[in-house]
Every structure is written in C-alpha cells, then in structure tokens.
Amino acid sequence: MKFTQLPVGAQFEFNGKAYTKTTALIGSATDGTGQRVIPRYAVLKPIGAVAPIAPPVTAATLDAQRVLAAFEQAHAAYAQVLDDARVVTDLRGQLDDRLQAVRQGFLDALRLAQQ
C-alpha cells in the first residue's frame, strides 16, 4: 500500500518500524522516537484495518455562494431589462440582444465558479 492511500491516523510499518500517519507527508514513530517524511513511492504494510480515504473533490463541484452571487447578479440584470421593456416597447431587438448578453454573463460566471 502507498502512503497516499492511508488516511491520517492509520498505522503502518515502514523499514521494519511502526508509524502513525500524522500528515500528508509525515509519519510519527509509534515508539515516540520521532517523525519521518515518508516517500510517496514507499510500499507500506498497514497495521490493523485501514478505512479507505475519502475520494478527492472533483473540479466539477461548484461553490454554492459563488453560484448564488452569479444568479443574483443575473436576476438583477434581467429585472432591469424588464423595466426598460415596460418603458419602450419598440426596442424588442435591442432588448433581446441585452437579454442574451445577460444570459452569457451568467454562464461565464458559472464557468468561473467551476475553476
């Protein structure tokens, strides 16, 4: 088993010595003799049962606050377009263009939230 496959807190054997994984890079000797950087390529022997680590968060996960902010910005822009439409109804083509621009701004904001 590789070090990256162990969750923090798991015990393992490396070079004949028992360690506990304390960080993503460090193992602490269970006998209290210190800490050691464990190479990612090292093959380790788990001690006891090892619970699998949680899968990493994917890039497709969106931040709810950023999505909400993008939506509120788009909503305010749409509301302004509707107000303008009530005042001048013969500008349908221009209003359609503005609606499309507002829509694209919202989609762009969502793409930024995914990065």
C-alpha positions as CSV (number, residue, x, y, z in Angstrom):
1,M,0.0,0.0,0.0
2,K,1.3,3.5,-0.8
3,F,1.4,6.3,1.8
4,T,-1.1,8.4,-0.1
5,Q,-3.7,5.6,0.2
6,L,-3.6,5.7,4.0
7,P,-5.9,8.1,5.9
8,V,-4.3,10.3,8.6
9,G,-4.3,8.4,11.8
10,A,-3.6,5.0,10.2
11,Q,-0.8,2.9,11.5
12,F,1.7,1.2,9.1
13,E,5.1,-0.4,9.1
14,F,8.0,1.1,7.1
15,N,11.5,-0.4,7.1
16,G,10.6,-2.6,10.0
17,K,9.4,0.2,12.2
18,A,5.8,1.1,13.2
19,Y,4.5,4.6,12.4
20,T,1.2,6.6,12.5
21,K,0.4,8.8,9.6
22,T,0.1,12.3,11.1
23,T,0.0,14.5,7.9
24,A,0.0,14.0,4.2
25,L,3.8,13.7,4.3
26,I,4.8,12.7,7.8
27,G,4.7,9.5,9.8
28,S,5.3,9.6,13.6
29,A,7.1,6.6,15.1
30,T,4.7,4.8,17.5
31,D,7.5,4.2,20.0
32,G,7.9,8.0,20.4
33,T,11.4,8.2,18.7
34,G,10.4,11.0,16.3
35,Q,8.9,11.8,12.9
36,R,9.9,11.0,9.4
37,V,8.9,12.1,5.9
38,I,7.5,9.0,4.1
39,P,8.2,8.9,0.4
40,R,5.1,8.7,-1.8
41,Y,6.6,5.7,-3.7
42,A,7.3,3.7,-0.5
43,V,5.5,0.4,-0.2
44,L,4.0,0.2,3.3
45,K,2.5,-2.6,5.4
46,P,-0.7,-1.4,7.1
47,I,-1.2,-2.3,10.8
48,G,-4.8,-3.3,11.6
49,A,-7.8,-2.4,9.5
50,V,-7.4,0.7,7.3
51,A,-10.5,2.7,6.3
52,P,-10.4,4.0,2.8
53,I,-9.7,7.7,2.4
54,A,-12.5,9.8,1.0
55,P,-12.3,10.4,-2.7
56,P,-11.0,13.8,-3.8
57,V,-13.4,16.6,-4.5
58,T,-13.8,16.9,-8.3
59,A,-13.3,20.1,-10.2
60,A,-17.0,20.0,-11.2
61,T,-18.1,20.8,-7.6
62,L,-19.5,24.3,-7.5
63,D,-19.2,26.8,-4.6
64,A,-22.8,27.5,-3.6
65,Q,-22.0,31.1,-2.6
66,R,-20.5,31.9,-5.9
67,V,-23.4,30.3,-7.8
68,L,-25.9,32.3,-5.7
69,A,-24.0,35.5,-6.3
70,A,-23.9,34.9,-10.1
71,F,-27.6,34.1,-10.0
72,E,-28.5,37.3,-8.0
73,Q,-26.4,39.4,-10.4
74,A,-28.2,37.9,-13.4
75,H,-31.6,38.3,-11.8
76,A,-30.9,42.0,-11.2
77,A,-29.9,42.5,-14.8
78,Y,-33.0,40.7,-16.0
79,A,-35.2,42.8,-13.8
80,Q,-33.6,46.0,-15.3
81,V,-34.2,44.7,-18.8
82,L,-37.9,44.1,-18.0
83,D,-38.2,47.6,-16.5
84,D,-36.7,49.0,-19.7
85,A,-39.2,46.9,-21.8
86,R,-42.1,48.5,-20.0
87,V,-41.0,52.0,-20.9
88,V,-40.0,51.4,-24.5
89,T,-41.7,48.5,-26.2
90,D,-40.5,49.2,-29.8
91,L,-36.9,48.2,-28.9
92,R,-37.6,44.5,-29.0
93,G,-34.4,43.6,-30.9
94,Q,-32.2,45.5,-28.6
95,L,-33.8,44.1,-25.6
96,D,-33.4,40.5,-27.0
97,D,-29.7,41.3,-27.5
98,R,-29.4,42.6,-23.9
99,L,-31.1,39.5,-22.6
100,Q,-28.7,37.3,-24.5
101,A,-25.7,39.3,-23.1
102,V,-27.0,39.0,-19.6
103,R,-27.5,35.2,-20.1
104,Q,-24.0,34.9,-21.4
105,G,-22.6,36.8,-18.4
106,F,-24.4,34.4,-16.0
107,L,-23.0,31.4,-17.8
108,D,-19.5,32.9,-17.8
109,A,-19.8,33.5,-14.0
110,L,-20.8,29.9,-13.5
111,R,-17.8,28.7,-15.5
112,L,-15.5,30.8,-13.3
113,A,-17.1,29.2,-10.2
114,Q,-16.1,25.8,-11.5
115,Q,-12.4,26.8,-11.8
